[in-house]
Amino acid sequence: MIKKFTDLKLTAPLSQEDFERTVVELDQLRDALIYWGKIIQRQNKIKFIRGASKLKLIDEYEKMVNEELAYIANEK
């Protein structure tokens, strides 16, 4: 069990006081992973639309690409 916490680069809760801090750290890590996953999904969506020749020609999809690029640029 300690190794799993070490793999996540967190300290394992060995006492009751450490438990609450570790829960907060795990929540922050989960939120960061969810956020990063959404960014990756947006990047993959852009790659897919740009890679599909039929979708690239439709203005609606080009607008979606521009919106996704703007979102990613704002997040940096």
N, C-alpha and C positions, 0 to 999 in steps of 0.2 A: 504494500500500500504506500509506503514511504517513497518507493521508486516512482510511482505514478505522479506524486506531487513534484518530485525532483524533475521528471520529464517535462512538466508544465512550468518549471522554474519558480515554484512556489514552496514555501515552507509548510511542512505538514503540521496540523494542529496537535500539539502534544499536551496542551492544557486547555481548560475551559476558556481562558482569556484569549488564547490563540484561535479558537474556533470561530468567533465572530469576525475577526480580521481576515481569516482564510475564506470565509463565506463571501465577504465583500470583494476580496481579490478574485475569487472564482466568478462572481457576478460581473465584475469589470472585464475579465477575460472573455466571458461568454458574449457580452455586449460588443466587444471589439471584434470578435470572430464573426458575429452576425453582420456588423457594419461592413467588414472587409468582404464578406461573402456577397453582399449586395453590390459593392463596387465591382467585384469580379463578374457578377451576372450582367451588369451594365456593359462592361467591356466586351464580354462574349456576345452580347446582343449586337453591339456595334460591329464586331468582326463578322458575325453571321450576315447582317444586312449588307455590309460592304462586299462580302464574298459571293452573295447571290446576285447574279446579273439581272434577273427579272425584278427583284425587289429594289435594286439600286435605281432603276428607272422610274419607280413610282414616287411621286413627290411626298406622299404621306410618310413613307418610310425614311426618306431623306430628312424630313423634318424630325422624325423620331431620333435619328442619329445625331442631329444637331442638338436636340434637347439633352440627350444622354451625355454628349461631349461637354455641354455647358455645365451640367450637374457635376460631372467629374472634375472639371476645371475649378468650380466653386468650392469643392471639398478639399482641394489641395492646399 
